[in-house]
């Protein structure tokens, strides 16, 4: 329970450049080994994504901004005025792929913004780090430690997915095999799944003076790493003794094996993502927060692919918590899978859609396949009279 009620009073999203269609994306990301991907069409047909955004400038082919700059752009849009930007008391920013290992992502965002000194915190993770940043910001306001807070999630996946990152591996395989090599599926798979974007929310201890706000009732985050090995990872390779980090490889090996690339064990994902992050997690949530599915007016599920949509519904049915798909809201097909930013980008579109009415409830579901974690968040739509 909150000591002080906390409200999301403003939401903003930043999606760089014009949307990139399925037909344009390989030209934007480049060919690995000068050879088109044979898996691309299959993966795109399965995930259902029709367009996405990249920070890659369509004219120059170079990144138009880095991750911290993208996050800062979303926060400036959120604040709108210098006075509001300068009044931030707590900034929690996260990304699964920050621009550098050190310093942390949040202080780099703070540096881009140039607002006065404030508490600044980064959370680590993959898809879940956006909601953990939001939870930190929520707890800061709920505890009375700050009167307001900004939470932000941002991703620049395109830099990791660009063909140049795999050129050394392709050259080594070409020399060894004497023919044009193909990128391993666990690496190629994610090139057609992930995209760029940022979203931010403003939290405060009272509703907005006009318009709607979202009261945060609770945020539950849990890890199942005690049960399962790593499924999605970067900067490491699986070995017989477990996941071996990038510091155990020399520079040549890191390049030749594309150690820094994002990889995913697709079979492990398919077998566990719904039973663990939906069924196991939701049962735990419902024990702590008794709730009936009929009480939910809007369900915002973050899933990586339309392939999982019906399987997610089956998972809800298995728990006895059926939410009809007519109540679901997602913009995966039009905005792409932006990882930790996805829940912010979904909330932003729904918040400004005109569909919300005071008294309605919103249940958000955010899974992460890194080593299998899950989060659920319950929001209530309120008017300024609250």
Buried (B, 14 or more C-beta within 10 A) or exposed (E): EBEEBBBBBBBBBBBBBEBBEBEBBBEBBBEBBEEEBEBBEEBBEBBEBBBBBBBBBEEEEEBBBBBBBBBBBBBBBBBEEEEBBEBBBBBBBBBBBBBEEEEBBBBBBBEBBEBEEBBBBBBBBBBBBBBBBBBBBBBBBBEEBBBBBBBBBBBBBBBBBBBEBBBBBBBBBBEEEEEEBBBBBBBBBBBBBBBBBBBBBBBBBBBBEEEBBBBBBBBBBBBBEEEBEBBBBBBBBBEEEEEBEBEEBEEEEBBBBBBBBBBBBBEBBEEBBBBBBBBBBBEBBBEEEEBEBEEBBBBBBBBBBBBBBEBBBEBBEBBEBEBEBEBBBBBBEEBBBBBBBBBBBBBBBBBBEEEBEBEBBBBBBBBBBBBBBBBBBBBBBBBBEB
